[in-house]
Amino acid sequence: MTAQGRFSGTVLVAGGGIGGLAAALALSRLGYVVKVLEQAAQIGEIGAGIQLGPNAFAAFDALGVGERARARAVYTDRMVMMDAIDASTVASIPVGEAFRQRFGNPYAVIHRADVHTSLLEGVQATDRIEFLTSTRVEHIEQDGSGVTVVDQNGARHRGVALIGCDGVKSAVRQQYVGDPVRVSGHVVYRAVVDAAEFPANLSWNAPAVWVGPNCHLVHYPLRGGEQYNIVVTFHSRQEETWSVTEGSQDEVLSYFTEICDQPRQMLHLPKSWKRWATADREPIGQWTFGRATLLGDAAHPMLQYLAQGACMALEDAVTLGEALRRHDGDLATAFDLYQRSRVARTARVVLSAREMGRIYHAKGVERLVRNDLWKDRTPERFYDALEWLYGWRVEHCLAE
């Protein structure tokens, strides 16, 4: 049977973000026709900068968009953790040639929209992918030969399978799992400022995190160093619900009273902020429900502390494609292999991100313990500790 015959039919993808576009590319490269259902009125991506570990570049290459993503990324010299109270260095990890040799790819930072654009260009280069905007999943029906998605207008979309890539508030997950979102109480403010306005004494070619009591700040360059990404996080005093709203500089300033002047100057730079009240979910062991399976934030929403949300979605998409290739398009068997290959790894990232948030926001004696944790550690020891995360390879992505 030809590859076209094995991988025939239309696959529906709910969500046109990073995970959805990556899934569409992985499926189309096998020969499937893909219909992407995106609830937003326009194709695009909100947010600011994100970080890309070597595992993300391995996934980009497997999806055929490695060169596009590499051309838009900023390659950093190191990763830095600073104490926001006394400006001492907690950890500095070089990510130059030795890092690239170890993990096969670089570490980089990039605007989230540039990741989305790189994937979208790959999508637009094939005639196998149809992209529908203003299309929100309302209900899913399954039978022996396929799956039907009913949208908010009552239109029916038919395919052989459905990949739920519709984010933290996934309608696909809601129908099949129905578990609650776990609101963290951590609020994230994100902004991008022009390099000309960014302080010279912070213009480092590195993703830098300034860790403080119940708060932290992050900054790094974007778009060839023309802009800087600023992210601040704090434990909210009020009860939060998962949301994205306009931010207030007064609110930000009220949470960063104990930090020193060097990081504090960043709080006055943005002219506007976006405010995220963050959430994740408890990891689940079942992502697949008949002809529907979950991917990205719909499967494993996570907090931002390991900078791996987009990276995990990219890995998911590649792994799903490899599972379908391994089992010649047998959906049931391939979906089971995909799930078994991803559940434990992504759950580890979800739980590790929560723990890293605690480490970032340590105070009192726990802050002193944190600052001693990585003292005098060699780059090689850091690399060993990161091997489980950054050492992901396409050729080893499937569970044995």
GIDAWO-V494480 format. One record per pair of residues at least 4 apart in sequence whose C-alpha atoms are under 6 Angstrom apart, sorted by the first residue. I is the first residue (numbers start at 0). J is the second residue. D is the distance in whole Angstrom. If there is no record, write none. Layout:
I,J,D + I,J,D
This chain:
3,7,6 + 3,30,5 + 5,327,6 + 5,328,6 + 6,30,5 + 6,31,5 + 6,328,5 + 7,31,5 + 9,32,5 + 9,33,5 + 9,158,5 + 9,159,6 + 10,33,5 + 10,158,5 + 10,159,6 + 10,160,5 + 10,161,6 + 11,33,6 + 11,34,5 + 11,158,6 + 11,161,5 + 12,35,5 + 12,161,6 + 12,162,5 + 13,36,5 + 13,163,5 + 13,164,5 + 13,165,6 + 14,19,5 + 14,36,6 + 14,37,5 + 14,164,5 + 14,165,4 + 15,19,5 + 15,20,6 + 15,37,5 + 17,115,6 + 18,164,6 + 18,295,6 + 18,312,5 + 19,164,5 + 21,316,6 + 22,316,5 + 23,27,6 + 25,62,6 + 25,320,5 + 26,31,6 + 26,320,6 + 27,31,5 + 32,127,5 + 32,128,6 + 33,128,5 + 34,128,6 + 34,129,5 + 35,130,5 + 35,131,6 + 36,131,5 + 36,134,6 + 37,131,6 + 37,132,5 + 37,134,5 + 38,132,6 + 38,133,5 + 38,134,4 + 38,135,4 + 39,132,6 + 39,133,5 + 40,132,5 + 40,133,5 + 44,112,5 + 47,110,6 + 47,111,6 + 48,109,5 + 48,110,4 + 48,111,5 + 48,228,6 + 49,108,6 + 49,109,6 + 49,111,6 + 50,108,4 + 50,306,6 + 51,55,6 + 51,106,6 + 51,107,5 + 51,108,6 + 52,106,5 + 53,104,5 + 53,105,5 + 53,106,6 + 53,389,6 + 54,389,5 + 54,391,5 + 55,310,5 + 58,313,6 + 58,314,6 + 59,64,5 + 59,65,5 + 60,64,6 + 60,65,4 + 67,117,5 + 68,117,6 + 72,108,6 + 72,109,5 + 73,107,5 + 73,108,5 + 73,223,6 + 74,107,4 + 75,107,6 + 75,204,5 + 75,205,5 + 76,94,6 + 76,95,6 + 76,204,6 + 76,205,6 + 77,92,5 + 77,93,4 + 77,94,5 + 77,205,5 + 78,91,6 + 78,92,5 + 78,205,5 + 78,206,5 + 79,90,6 + 79,91,5 + 79,207,5 + 80,89,5 + 80,90,5 + 80,207,6 + 80,208,5 + 80,209,6 + 81,86,6 + 81,87,6 + 81,88,5 + 81,89,5 + 81,209,5 + 82,86,5 + 82,87,5 + 82,209,6 + 82,210,5 + 83,209,5 + 83,210,5 + 83,211,5 + 83,258,5 + 84,258,5 + 84,259,5 + 89,370,5 + 94,98,5 + 99,103,5 + 99,104,5 + 99,105,5 + 102,390,6 + 109,221,6 + 115,119,6 + 135,150,5 + 135,151,6 + 136,150,5 + 137,149,6 + 137,150,5 + 137,151,6 + 138,148,6 + 138,149,5 + 139,147,6 + 139,148,5 + 140,146,6 + 140,147,5 + 141,145,6 + 141,146,4 + 145,158,6 + 145,159,4 + 146,157,6 + 146,158,5 + 146,159,6 + 146,160,6 + 147,156,5 + 147,157,5 + 148,155,6 + 148,156,5 + 149,153,6 + 149,154,6 + 149,155,5 + 150,154,6 + 160,290,5 + 160,291,6 + 161,291,5 + 162,291,6 + 162,292,5 + 162,293,6 + 163,171,6 + 163,293,5 + 163,294,6 + 164,294,5 + 164,295,6 + 164,297,6 + 165,169,5 + 165,297,6 + 166,296,5 + 166,297,5 + 167,296,5 + 167,297,5 + 167,300,6 + 169,297,5 + 172,176,5 + 173,177,4 + 180,280,5 + 181,278,5 + 181,279,5 + 181,280,5 + 182,278,4 + 183,277,6 + 183,278,5 + 184,234,6 + 184,235,6 + 184,239,6 + 185,233,6 + 185,234,5 + 185,235,6 + 185,277,6 + 186,232,6 + 186,233,6 + 186,275,6 + 186,276,5 + 186,277,6 + 187,231,6 + 187,232,4 + 187,274,6 + 187,275,5 + 188,230,6 + 188,231,5 + 188,273,6 + 188,274,5 + 189,229,6 + 189,230,5 + 189,272,6 + 189,273,5 + 190,229,5 + 190,272,5 + 191,227,6 + 191,228,5 + 192,226,6 + 192,227,5 + 193,226,4 + 194,225,5 + 194,226,5 + 194,227,6 + 205,219,6 + 206,218,6 + 206,219,5 + 207,217,5 + 207,218,5 + 208,216,6 + 208,217,4 + 209,215,5 + 209,216,5 + 210,215,4 + 210,359,5 + 211,215,5 + 211,360,5 + 212,360,5 + 212,361,6 + 212,362,5 + 213,233,6 + 213,234,6 + 213,360,4 + 214,232,5 + 214,233,4 + 214,360,5 + 215,231,6 + 215,232,5 + 216,230,6 + 216,231,4 + 217,229,6 + 217,230,5 + 218,228,5 + 218,229,5 + 219,227,6 + 219,228,5 + 220,224,5 + 220,226,6 + 220,227,4 + 221,226,5 + 221,227,5 + 241,276,5 + 241,277,6 + 242,275,6 + 242,276,5 + 243,274,6 + 243,275,5 + 244,273,6 + 244,274,5 + 245,273,5 + 245,274,6 + 246,272,5 + 246,273,5 + 246,274,5 + 279,300,5 + 279,301,5 + 280,300,6 + 282,346,5 + 286,292,5 + 286,293,5 + 287,291,6 + 287,292,4 + 293,297,6 + 293,298,5 + 294,298,5 + 295,312,4 + 296,300,4 + 301,349,5 + 302,352,6 + 304,352,5 + 304,355,6 + 304,356,6 + 305,352,5 + 307,311,6 + 319,337,5 + 322,333,5 + 322,337,6 + 323,327,6 + 323,328,5 + 323,333,5 + 326,333,6 + 329,333,6 + 330,334,6 + 338,342,6 + 340,397,5 + 340,398,5 + 341,345,6 + 347,351,6 + 348,352,6 + 361,365,5 + 361,366,5 + 362,366,5 + 385,389,6 + 386,390,5
